[in-house]
Amino acid sequence: MDVKQKYTEEFEIDEMFLIQMRNFTNGSAEKIGGVIDTIYGIESTKGFIKNMTGNVMDNKGNPVFFSFDYYREDDGPIVLVDVYQITLDEYLDSINLNLNIKQQ
């Protein structure tokens, strides 16, 4: 009997990404991590760094817009390189460019 392996996404996290996550306060770092953890099926970037954006509400109810840089080699894990806060306008532009994480 053939059994299919369940698809799971793996991440590697660069030190710069971890350092930058410390800049997010009021619970937003944990929430950003949770949003990023929902991405799956990202195709190989062939070694090029790309970015995606997202938004969360911090523990005080304030919106936090962020962008993160990543890359993925063929059949390799997603490597998270950097993360940083962006403005609402930058986030809206990313939606127009289809670079945002679609959240349920």
C-alpha positions in Angstrom: 0.0 0.0 0.0 1.4 3.4 -1.0 1.3 6.1 1.7 1.7 9.8 0.8 3.8 11.8 3.1 2.1 14.8 4.6 3.6 18.1 3.2 5.2 20.2 5.9 7.0 23.5 5.4 10.4 24.0 7.0 12.0 27.3 7.8 15.6 28.4 8.4 15.9 31.6 10.3 18.8 34.0 9.7 20.3 35.8 12.7 19.4 39.2 11.3 15.7 38.1 11.2 15.8 37.2 14.9 17.6 40.5 15.8 14.9 42.5 13.9 12.1 40.6 15.5 13.1 42.1 18.8 12.1 45.5 17.5 8.4 44.5 17.5 6.7 45.1 20.8 3.4 44.6 22.6 3.0 41.0 21.4 3.3 41.8 17.8 6.5 39.7 17.3 4.7 36.5 18.3 1.8 37.4 16.1 4.0 38.1 13.1 5.7 34.7 13.7 2.3 33.1 13.7 1.3 34.8 10.4 4.6 33.8 8.7 4.1 30.2 9.9 1.0 30.0 7.8 2.8 30.4 4.5 3.3 27.2 2.5 4.0 26.1 -1.0 6.3 29.0 -1.9 8.2 28.1 -5.0 11.9 28.3 -5.3 13.3 31.8 -5.7 16.4 30.4 -7.5 18.6 32.1 -4.9 17.0 35.5 -5.3 15.7 37.3 -2.2 12.1 38.2 -2.4 9.7 39.8 0.1 6.2 39.4 1.4 4.1 41.6 3.6 1.5 41.2 6.3 -0.3 42.8 9.2 -1.2 42.0 12.7 -2.8 43.8 15.7 -0.6 44.2 18.7 -1.8 43.6 22.2 -3.0 47.2 22.5 -5.1 46.9 19.3 -2.8 48.9 17.1 -2.2 47.7 13.6 1.4 46.6 12.7 2.4 46.3 9.1 5.5 44.4 8.3 7.6 43.0 5.4 10.0 40.1 5.5 12.7 39.0 3.1 13.2 35.3 2.3 14.6 33.0 -0.3 14.1 29.3 -1.2 16.4 27.0 -3.1 14.9 24.1 -5.1 13.4 21.6 -2.6 14.9 23.5 0.3 13.4 25.2 3.3 12.2 28.8 3.3 15.1 30.9 4.6 13.8 34.0 6.5 16.4 36.7 6.1 15.0 40.0 7.5 11.8 41.5 8.9 10.9 45.1 9.3 8.0 47.4 10.0 6.4 49.2 7.0 3.9 52.0 6.6 0.2 51.5 5.7 0.9 53.0 2.2 3.7 50.4 1.6 1.4 47.7 2.8 -1.4 48.8 0.5 1.1 49.0 -2.4 2.1 45.4 -1.6 -1.5 44.3 -1.8 -1.8 45.8 -5.3 1.4 43.9 -6.3 0.0 40.7 -4.7 2.9 40.4 -2.3 0.9 40.2 0.9 0.2 37.1 2.9 -3.5 36.1 2.5 -5.0 35.6 5.9 -8.2 33.7 6.6 
